Amino acid sequence: MDRRTGSTGDAAAAKPAAANLPVTVREIRAGDAAAALRVCIAAWEKGPGGLLPASARAPMADGAPIAAILRDAPERMLVADVGGHVLGVVASESGDEQLTDLWVEPRAWGRGLGSQLLTAFEQAAAARGCKRVTLETLIGNDRAVAFFRRRGYRLVERFTTRDRDLHMMIEKLRLEKRLA
Ligand SMILES: CC(C)(COP(=O)(O)OP(=O)(O)OC[C@H]1O[C@@H](n2cnc3c(N)ncnc32)[C@H](O)[C@@H]1OP(=O)(O)O)[C@@H](O)C(=O)NCCC(=O)NCCS
């Protein structure tokens, strides 16, 4: 696999499914790993990755976080399955209140997949006793910040940190939503 693009050469699998197919949000399975990785990398490049130098590697580019979740705690990652194609991913890599990943295949943006994944994540977090959901994103990722704000998230902090995945200093926002 190309570590930078996540491409496996499986172009057919990368095509978003037709818009009218039903969406199922479900736990990730072993056979989903390559498709989930493609979604993460495509959404990174179209979204927050576009705010960083071209040399900045996508956080999941080597697939290690997905492999770890599949091995240790698949319930921490949900996928949006549209007609058998994985087109979105949401996860708490830490298994707690932190939403660490929300990625939708860019050609499927605006079809409600992100909203369905976020709702499913919040319901799962509430079911395991979390009182809130928190997340971090890059300053400048305005479309995603607006998306979260419209879904009840508020800004709690701006901070600068050395990102452990990107290996560079970046400015971030922390948002949170209290669960009912
Ligand atoms: C943020 C993200 C998950 C939203 O996913 P999505 O499937 O497009 O979400 P939905 O279709 O449920 O809602 C999209 C909203 O953005 C709006 N929107 C604005 N520009 C858009 C665009 N170019 N394409 C699609 N939707 C767009 C839609 O109208 C909709 O508005 P609403 O909030 O008033 O309902 C997706 O854009 C993404 O993967 N972004 C890159 C990764 C990222 O930044 N993740 C979050 C931080 S970790």
PDBQT file of the ligand as one rigid body, heavy atoms in Angstrom, charges set to zero:
ROOT
HETATM    1  C1  LIG A 201     -17.098  17.384   9.086  1.00  0.00    +0.000 C 
HETATM    2  C2  LIG A 201     -17.605  16.140   8.320  1.00  0.00    +0.000 C 
HETATM    3  C3  LIG A 201     -17.397  14.911   9.167  1.00  0.00    +0.000 C 
HETATM    4  C4  LIG A 201     -19.111  16.326   8.042  1.00  0.00    +0.000 C 
HETATM    5  O1  LIG A 201     -19.581  15.158   7.380  1.00  0.00    +0.000 OA
HETATM    6  P1  LIG A 201     -20.860  15.203   6.392  1.00  0.00    +0.000 P 
HETATM    7  O2  LIG A 201     -21.221  13.795   6.053  1.00  0.00    +0.000 OA
HETATM    8  O3  LIG A 201     -20.630  16.137   5.282  1.00  0.00    +0.000 OA
HETATM    9  O4  LIG A 201     -21.948  15.785   7.392  1.00  0.00    +0.000 OA
HETATM   10  P2  LIG A 201     -23.515  16.061   7.129  1.00  0.00    +0.000 P 
HETATM   11  O5  LIG A 201     -23.846  15.738   5.720  1.00  0.00    +0.000 OA
HETATM   12  O6  LIG A 201     -24.252  15.372   8.207  1.00  0.00    +0.000 OA
HETATM   13  O7  LIG A 201     -23.616  17.633   7.392  1.00  0.00    +0.000 OA
HETATM   14  C5  LIG A 201     -22.786  18.510   6.676  1.00  0.00    +0.000 C 
HETATM   15  C6  LIG A 201     -23.104  19.959   6.987  1.00  0.00    +0.000 C 
HETATM   16  O8  LIG A 201     -22.077  20.777   6.416  1.00  0.00    +0.000 OA
HETATM   17  C7  LIG A 201     -22.644  21.580   5.362  1.00  0.00    +0.000 C 
HETATM   18  N1  LIG A 201     -21.637  21.739   4.304  1.00  0.00    +0.000 N 
HETATM   19  C8  LIG A 201     -20.963  22.862   4.100  1.00  0.00    +0.000 A 
HETATM   20  N2  LIG A 201     -20.131  22.724   3.100  1.00  0.00    +0.000 NA
HETATM   21  C9  LIG A 201     -20.239  21.461   2.661  1.00  0.00    +0.000 A 
HETATM   22  C10 LIG A 201     -19.608  20.725   1.615  1.00  0.00    +0.000 A 
HETATM   23  N3  LIG A 201     -18.690  21.251   0.816  1.00  0.00    +0.000 N 
HETATM   24  N4  LIG A 201     -19.975  19.451   1.462  1.00  0.00    +0.000 NA
HETATM   25  C11 LIG A 201     -20.887  18.912   2.285  1.00  0.00    +0.000 A 
HETATM   26  N5  LIG A 201     -21.508  19.575   3.271  1.00  0.00    +0.000 NA
HETATM   27  C12 LIG A 201     -21.193  20.837   3.445  1.00  0.00    +0.000 A 
HETATM   28  C13 LIG A 201     -23.918  20.834   5.004  1.00  0.00    +0.000 C 
HETATM   29  O9  LIG A 201     -24.840  21.704   4.388  1.00  0.00    +0.000 OA
HETATM   30  C14 LIG A 201     -24.396  20.396   6.377  1.00  0.00    +0.000 C 
HETATM   31  O10 LIG A 201     -24.891  21.540   7.032  1.00  0.00    +0.000 OA
HETATM   32  P3  LIG A 201     -25.756  21.546   8.384  1.00  0.00    +0.000 P 
HETATM   33  O11 LIG A 201     -24.754  21.458   9.517  1.00  0.00    +0.000 OA
HETATM   34  O12 LIG A 201     -26.469  22.865   8.384  1.00  0.00    +0.000 OA
HETATM   35  O13 LIG A 201     -26.662  20.367   8.355  1.00  0.00    +0.000 OA
HETATM   36  C15 LIG A 201     -16.884  15.994   6.948  1.00  0.00    +0.000 C 
HETATM   37  O14 LIG A 201     -16.971  17.205   6.254  1.00  0.00    +0.000 OA
HETATM   38  C16 LIG A 201     -15.415  15.578   7.051  1.00  0.00    +0.000 C 
HETATM   39  O15 LIG A 201     -15.078  14.395   6.999  1.00  0.00    +0.000 OA
HETATM   40  N6  LIG A 201     -14.515  16.598   7.157  1.00  0.00    +0.000 N 
HETATM   41  C17 LIG A 201     -13.063  16.341   7.200  1.00  0.00    +0.000 C 
HETATM   42  C18 LIG A 201     -12.622  15.744   8.499  1.00  0.00    +0.000 C 
HETATM   43  C19 LIG A 201     -12.871  16.628   9.706  1.00  0.00    +0.000 C 
HETATM   44  O16 LIG A 201     -12.641  17.832   9.668  1.00  0.00    +0.000 OA
HETATM   45  N7  LIG A 201     -13.372  15.985  10.785  1.00  0.00    +0.000 N 
HETATM   46  C20 LIG A 201     -13.739  16.667  12.008  1.00  0.00    +0.000 C 
HETATM   47  C21 LIG A 201     -12.621  17.042  12.881  1.00  0.00    +0.000 C 
HETATM   48  S1  LIG A 201     -11.688  15.691  13.480  1.00  0.00    +0.000 SA
ENDROOT
TORSDOF 0
